[in-house]
Amino acid sequence: MAAPALIEVNTPDPFPAMRALNRMRAAGFTLEVDDGRLMVEPLSRLSEEQRRFIRAHKPALVALLTDAETVYRALVQ
């Protein structure tokens, strides 16, 4: 019988962008990409902590939303 594979504790998390998006949606925000720019609504409700959070995750959020839009368009066709 083979020993079970060990899971490394320091393995990079593969889903931080998805969790970041879910966190913002749970807080009542809508995020989308428009012409390569990350758009957040309602912008007026963003706290400084949320602004820092978005800045820290912005490249991953843009990539995730862009990929999701590409997949959606392919499925529609």
N, C-alpha and C positions, 0 to 999 in steps of 0.2 A: 504494500500500500504506500503510495507516494505521500510525502509530507505536504501539508497545505502551504501554498505560497505565502510568503511574508509580505505584508503591506508596509511600505516605507512611510514613516510618519512625516517626513519632509517632502513628500511627493507634491509637486505643484498642483494647485487646484485647477481643474480644467473648466470650471464653470463660473469664474468670477464676474464676467460680463453679464451673464444671465441673472445672477443673483443681484447685481447692481441695478439692472433694469427692473427686476421684480420689486426691489426695495423702493425704487422711485415710483413705480406704478401703485404700490401699496400705500404710499404717502399721498396719492391722489394726483400724480403728475402724468402727463402724456409726453412721450419722447418719440421723435421721428427725425429722419434725415431729409433735408431739403437742399438739393444741389451741393451735397457734401458737407453741409453744416448741420450740427446737432441742434434741434429745436426743442425747447422745453416749455410746456404750458401747464399751469399758469405761472409765468415767470415772476410775477409780483409776489407769489407766495414762498419763493425759495428763501430759506434761511442761509446764513453765511456758511453753516456747516454743510448744508446740502449743496451749495455752490462749490465748496472744496471737494466734496464727494464726487460731483459730476466732473470737475476738472481732473481729478485723479483717475477717473475711469473713462474719460471721453474717447480716446482712440478705440478702446475695446467696445464701447457702446455704439459708436459710429459703424464699426466693422460688423457687429452683430445685427444692427438694424438694416444695414445695406445688404448683408447676406440674406436676411429674412425676406426683404423686398424682392431680391433676385429669385429666390426659391418660389415665392408666391406668384410672381409673374410667369415663371416657367410652368407652374402647376395649372394656372388659369388657361394657358395656351394648350 
